[in-house]
Amino acid sequence: MAAKKSAPKVVKAATKAELPPKVQKAPRAPKPAATADVVVIGGGHNGLVAAAYLARAGVKTILVEARTELGGMALTGDVDGVRAPMLAHTVGRFRPRVARDLGLQGKVKLVEPEARNFAPHPTNGTSITLWRDAKRTAAELATRPNGEKVAAGYLKLDGRLRRVGAYFEKVLDGIPPDLDGGKSVAELLAGFAFRAPFSGLEEGDGREILRMLPMSAADLVNEYINDDHLEALIAWRGSRYNATGPISPGTGASLLFDNITGDGADGGASGETVVAIGGPGALIDAIADAARGFGAEIRTGAQVTAITERDGRVTGVALASGEEIIAPYVLSTLDPKSTLLNLLGVEATGPELRRRLRATRSTGVTAKLNILLDQLPNFPSAGSAAEQEVRLRGRITVLSDILGIERAFDSSKYGEMSDVPVVEAMIPTLIDPSLTNDKRHLLSAVVQYAPIDLKGGWTADARKTLADRAVAVLESVAPGISGHIVARQLITPADLQNDWGATGGHAMHVNEGFDQFAQWRPLYGIGRYETPIDGLFLSGAGTAPGGGVTGAPGANAAEKLIRHLRRAAE
């Protein structure tokens, strides 16, 4: 009889660096406070981008990061000796303009597989592959029931989403204009561009954008697609990471915004899938090197406990070590609630701003599961071994139909994890063998819906239950995969809040949707990076244009602050 296989290891996710224990020492003179022009809080990709832009402009910049490693949610960590993307596993939305400005070309190798999204159906043994080439996708769709009509609808929707993505990249990717009247010629021109006719779009696109923004993603996609599985696969992008279902109003806007990609108008109905060789941390290293090259000082293990201010004017930051960094400007890439509610007192922010911030939707329902396998899993619906090598290089999304997603979402509304969560995975080791020194493979999975306020809390049993349910979903499309698991690592929304500093456990800091974008992200009045506290600027995923590994919030906020500094110097 074969020996019983031992249970897979449970690998603990990296947590915030603990402060060193207090040691009684003889009193000594306090260390002189450091000084800078700007302190950037947060060593994720947006903080590093902001620090690089500021330093490049000649601004003396100190970046402080609480953890011992840079990267934030784009951190590449370790799962039993295999390099793994802790949270974000694609970097395809990183803006080319940021890469050019910081001289990153050639510093990071990016790979975009031909297959962007492989979707095995969990019950009927079929699958859909969305290819980078929309015509190739349409050709495969044409073999499905009612295929010719489905293929034609897909091509029509794909074209519209690509054009809309290009439009939003132009008008939403920069600093949001001041709709109440700009203070400079640049702001007036930006405001005009925001209101300008929808030039560059095909006839009907402009009015369709205005109609589609408040729609649900399900209704939007259903106008083009008459195939339950395909409809769910595309509409899912309107709810990914958010406490919504595809039938929720406003998810159409989230789907449209998801088409602002790093390669211009090349998102479309398939979305983006781009992997950095070496993991997303390779991009982080390149940005950090650029920032240091421009003269920025970067400190890790430096947790900010307060933003100091006097009479409504920023004076610097206080660190957990007891040190203070004196600076007239602070740019925070932490989530807006952490920055304004936790690092500042009521007197500085005022009760009205605090009330509005607390009402901002930032409820996390998404967990991350990293699974280490002793071999590449078998997905029968992907075809032969050679075909699987190609199709499994993109995202692997397991869902059935719109109602299945909605049922999963319903559970989270009542504080329960879904019995059948939506799982969107990647196998980065298939594209990048350098992540491991043996034949093991890493499956990186987004698991939704698992609410931060889970009934009974995120106990060890609850964590095991969620991981088991996600594995069961994978087992339905990759039979036998559970028998090849040697280690797994789960990061829940509670971990995102407690260990990664995201209030509400939301991976994007703030829900994405029609009411929380552009000037309204996170709130109107502070949606253009500047706050009522003189000298305090916001950036990060909770600001425009939103979350994901884009670099745009960091670049925009830094450019806004640089303009402010230049005006102040005149």
N, C-alpha and C positions, 0 to 999 in steps of 0.2 A: 504493500500500500504506500502511495506517495506521501511524503511528509507534509503535514499541514502548513500552509504558508503563513508566516508571521504577519501580524497586523501592521499596516503601513505606519511609518513614523509620523508623528504630528510635530511639525517644525514650527516653532514660535516665531511670529513675525517680529521684525525689528521694532523697537519702541523708542520713545524719546530718551535721549541720554540722561541718566540720572545725575543729579548733582553730587560732587564728591562729598564724603562725610566730613563733618566739622572736626577740626583738630585744634586743640588748645595750644595756642602759641603766644609768645610774649608780644605785647602791643608794639606796633610799629607805625611809622608814619603812613597815612593813606596814600595809595598810588594816585598820582596826578590823573585827572580825567582826560581821556582822549578827546580830540576835537576833529570835526569834519564839517564840510559844507552840507552834506546830506548823509543821513543814515538810512540804508535800505534794510527793511526787516523781512527776512525770509530768503532761504537759499534754494528755492525751487527755480524752474527755468525762467519764470517771469521776473523774479528778483534778480537773477544773474543777468538777464537781458537788460533790465533797467539800470543796474550798476554799470554794465559795459557802456551803454549809451551815455550815461552821465559822465563817466570817467573820460570817454572819448571826447566829450565837449569841454574837458578841462576842469570839471567839478570834482573837488576832493570828496571821495565817496568811501564809506565803510559799510560793508554788508555784514549782517549778523544772522547766523542760523543756529537755532536751538539744538538741532541734532548734530551728531558727530560727522555726518556725511551730507554732502550737498545733493540736491535733486528733488526733494519734496516728493510729490506724487509721480514724478518721472524717475524715481530712484531705481537703479538696478541693484538688487540684493542677492541673497544666497539661499538656496534651498538644497540642503544636504550636498553641498559642493558644486551645484549647478547654478550658474548665473541666471537670475530670473527677474523680469519686470515686476516690481512689487505691486504697482497699481496700473499706470498707463502702459499699454503694450504696443501702441502705434504712434507714429510721429508725423503722419502724412499731412497734418494741417499746419505744420510749422511754416511760417511765412517766408517766402523767398526774399522779400525786401529786407527782413531782419537778418537773414543769412548773408546777404550781400553787404549790408551796413557793417556787420561785425566780422566780415572776412572769413566766414565759416566754410565757404566752398572748398571742397577737397579735404576738409578736416574730418568729416563724418561720411561714412559710406551708407547710403540709403538704398534699400531694395524694395521695389514695388512689384509684387507677384502678378502674374497674368490673372489668376483667380482672386477676385476681391472678396467674395463671400460665398461660402459653400453652406447650403442649408439642407441637411438631411431631415426628412419628415419623421417624427417620433413614433408614428403608428403604421404607416402604410408602405414603408420601404422605398419610397421615391425620394428624389432630391432635386434641388435647384442650384445651379452655379451661376453667379453673377460675375461676368468677366470684365476686365478693364475695357475690352472692346465690346461696345453695346451691340454691334451687329452679330458678334459671336454668341452673345447671350440670347438675342432674339432667335437665332437659328436653332438653338437648343430648346427654347420655349415653344417653338412652332411644333415640336413633336408631342407636346402635352395635349390633353383634351381641350378642344376649342382653341388649339394652339396658334393658328394664324391670327386670330383676333387678339389673343393675349400678347403675342409678339409685337403686333402693330401698336397696341396700347403702351407696351413697355417702351418702345422706341420714342413714342410721342412724349411720355412722361420724362424719360431720360433727357431728351433734348431740352425740355422746359426747365428741369431742375438744374442742368448745367448752365443755362443762360441766366437763370435767377441767381445761382451761386456767384456767377461772375459779377452780376449787378450788385449784390449785397457786399461782395468783397470791395467794390469801389466806394460805396457810400457808407458802409458801416464799419470798415476795418480801421479807419483812422480815428482821430479824436472826435467824439460826437460833437456836432456844432451846438452853439448856444442858440436855442430857439427863441429866447427872450431878447435877442439882440447881441451880436458879437462885440467884443471890445477891441478887435483888431481886424485889419483887412483879411488876414488869413482865416479868421473865424467867420467873417461875413461870406467869404467865398465858399467855405465848408458848408455853411448854412444853405447857400444857394444850391450847392451840389446835392444836398439832402432833399431839397424840394424840387430839384430839376426834373424835367420830363425823363421818362425811362428810355433814354437814348441807348442804342446798342442792342435793344431787345427787339424781338420780332413782333409783328402786329398781334395785339391781344395780350402780350405778356404783361404789360404795365397794369392794365385793369385787373388781370388775373392775380397779380401779386397782392393787390389791395383786397381782393376777395378771399384769397387763400390764407392770409395771415391769421385771421381769427378762427379758421376752420379746425376741425380735428384732423389728425394725420390719416385716420381711417377713411373719412369722407373724401379727403383730397385724393388719396391713392385710388379709392374705389371708382372715381370718375374715369380712370384710365385702365384699371386692371380688373378683370373678371376671373380671378383665380385666388382662392382663399389663402393658399400657402404663400404665394408670391406677394399678395396684398399685405399679409402680416409681416413678411420679411422686410418690406420697404417701409411700411408705416411704423414698425418697431423703432426706427431711428428717431422718431418724434418723441418717444418716451424714454429712451435709453438714459440712465442715470437719474431720472426725475420721478417724483412721486405722482405720476400720472399714468393713465392707460392711453392707448392710441385713439380711443373714442373721446377723450377729454378735449374740450374746446381749447384752442391755442396751440395744440401739439403740431398743427400744420406749420406754424411759424418755426418751431424747433426743427422740424424736418427741413424746411427751406434754409435755415441758418446753417444746418449741418453740411450744406453744400458749398460753404465758403471753405475751400481747401487750399493746401499749400501749393498746389500746382495749377493755380488759376481756376478756370471753369471746368475742371476735370473731376468733379465729384459725381454728379448724376445719380441715377437710381441705385447704383451699386455702392455708393459711398466710397470712402478711401481706405486703403490698406497699405501702409508703408512701414517698414521695419528698419531700425538703425542697427547696423552690425555692431555687436558688442552690447546690445541692449539700449534702452532709452538713455541710460547713464552715459553712453558715449557722446550723445549730443550735449548732455550736461557738462561733461568734462571740456568739450570744445568751447562752450560759451564761457565757462569759468576761466579757461586759459585766455580767451579774448578779453574778458573783463580785467584780469590781472595785467595783461599786456598793455592795456590802456591806462593802468595805474590805480585801479580799484583795489582796496584792501578787503580781503574776505576772511571772516572769522567763523569757525564752527564751534559747537559746544557753547554758544553764547546766547542764552535764553533771555529775551526781553520780558521784564516784569511790568514795566510801565513806560508810557510815553510821557515825558516830563513837559510841563507847560507852565507859563506864568501869564496871568491876565489875558488868556485866550491865545497866547503865542507859544508855539513849540520851542522848547529849549534843548531837546535831545531825547535820549532813552536811558533807562536804568536797567542793568542786567542782574540776573540772579546771583552772580558772583559778588555783587556789591559795587561793581564798577559803574560809572556813568560815562556816557559818551555825549559830549556837548555838541550840538549842531542846531542851526536855525531851521533846518528842514528835515522831515522824516517822510519816507515813502514806504508804506507798508503793503506787502503782498499777501499778508494773512487775510483770512476771510473778513468781510466788513464788520461782522458782529464781534469777532475777536478783537479787532482793532479798536472800534469805537465804543463798545460796551465793556470790554475787559481791561484794556490798557489805558483807558482814560476815565476820569471821574465824571459824575453827573454835572458838576459845575462847568466842565469844559464842553461837554456835548449838548447839554440841555435836555429837559424831559421830553420835548416834542420829537426831536431826532431819535432819541432812544426808543420812544413808543413806535415810531414808524419802522425802525430797524427790527424791532422784535416781531413786527407783523410781516416782515419779509419772509417769503417761503424758502426754506432751506432744509427740508426734511429728507434725510438720507434713507434710501431703500435699497442700496446697491452694495453687495459684498464682493470681495475679490478672492478667488480660490486658485492657488497655485498647486498643481499636481505633478509630482515626479513619477515617471513611468519607466519600467525597465526595457520597454521597446515601443516602437511606433504603434499606436492603436489602429485597429482595422475598422474602417467605415464601409461596409458592404455596398451601400448605395452610391459610393464614389467611384465604383468600378474596379478595375484591375489594380494591382500594386503600382504599376507605372502611372495609371491615371490618378491614383490617390496621392502620389508624390507631387502632382501638379495641383489638384483641387484643394488639398489640405494646407496649402501655403497661405491662403487667405484667412479671413475670419470664418469661424465655424459657428453658425447660429442655429440653435435648436428650439423651434417653436412650431405650432401647428396652424393656428388661425387667429384672427383678431379676438374672438371670444375667449380663446385659451389664454391670451395675454391679459385680457380684462379680468378673468377669474383669478389669475395670479396677483394682479393689482388689488383686487377686492380684499384679499386676505390682509395685505399690508395696511389697508385703511383702518382695520380693526385691531392692529397691533399684533398680527400673526404673520409668520413667514409662510410663503406659498408652499402648498403641497407639491406643485410642479412648477418650479421657478423657470424663468427664461434664462437660458445659458448662452452666452456669446464668448467663444474661446478662440485662442490662437495656439499654434505649436511653433514658437519662435526658433526652437532648436532644429526644426526642419529646414529653415531658411539659413540659420546661422549656427553651424556646428561648433563654432568657437566657444559657445556658451557652456559646453560640457567637454570633459576630457575622456569620455567613454561613450557607450552607445545608448545611454539613457536619453529620454526626451522630456521636455517640460511643457505641460499644457497649462496655459494661462487663461483663466476664465472669469468673466464678469457674471455675477449671479444676482438676479433681480426677480422677485421682490422680497426684501428682508428688512423690515423697518427698524430704525434705531431704537424706538420705544417699544421693543418687543415685550409682550406680556411675560412676566416672570424674569425678564432680563436676559442678557447674553451669558448664561452659565456655560460651563463646559459641556453639559448635555445638549443645550440649545445649539452650540457651535457644531457639535458632532452631527446633530440632526440636519442642520442646513447643508453641511458638507456632504452627508449621505444622500440627501435629496438631489443635490446637484449631480453627484456621481450617478444616481439612478437615471437622471435625464440623459446623461452621456451614455450610459449602458444601453438605453433604448435605441441608440443609433450606432453605437460601437460595441457590440456584444463582446463581453469578456474583458472590457477595459478595467473593471474593478479589480480583477485578478492580477493586474500588472502594476498596480499602484504601490510604490515603495515609500512615498512620503507625501504629505499634503500640508498646506499652510493656508489658513483662512484669516482674512482681514474683514471684520464686520463694520457696519456704519458706526458702532460704538467705538471701535478701534480708531476709525478715522477721526472721531471727535477727541478721544482721550489721548491717543498717541501721535496723531498727525495734525492735531490742532484745527480741524474743520468743524466749526460749530454746526450742530445738527447732523453731523456725519455725512454731509453731502459732498461727493467727489468734485463737483463743480462749484462748491461754496454756496451758490444760490441757484434755485430752480431756474431752468431756462425756459422761456416762453414769451408769448406776445406782450405780456405786461411787465416783463423784467428783461429788457434788452435795450441796447443803445443808451440814450440819456436816462432811461428808467432802470438801469442796472448799476447798483442794487436799488437805488431810489432816485427819483427826479430831484435835482438839487445837489446831489453828490455823484451824479452819473458821468461827470466829465473829469474824474480823478481828483479834483480839488475839493476840500471839505471846508466847513465853516470855521474850523480851528486853523488859525493862520499858520502856515508852514507845514501842514499835514496833508499828504497826498495818498490816495489809494491806488492799488493796482491788483493784479492777480485775477483768478478765474471768476471772482464775484463782480468784476467790472467789465465794461465793454471791451471787445465784442463777445466775451464769454470764455467758457472753459475749453479744455483740451490742450494738447501741446502745440501751441501756436506762436508764443512769444509776442503776440500783438498787444495784450494788455500792458506788458512790461515796457515795450517800445513806446506805446502811446503815452503812458503816464510819464515816462522819462522825458519825452519830447515836450509834453505839457509843462513840466517843471522847468526844463531848460528855457522855454519861452518866457516863463514867469521870471526866472533869474535874469534873463537879458533885459526884460522891461524894467526890473527893479534896479539894474545897474545903469540905466540911461539917465 
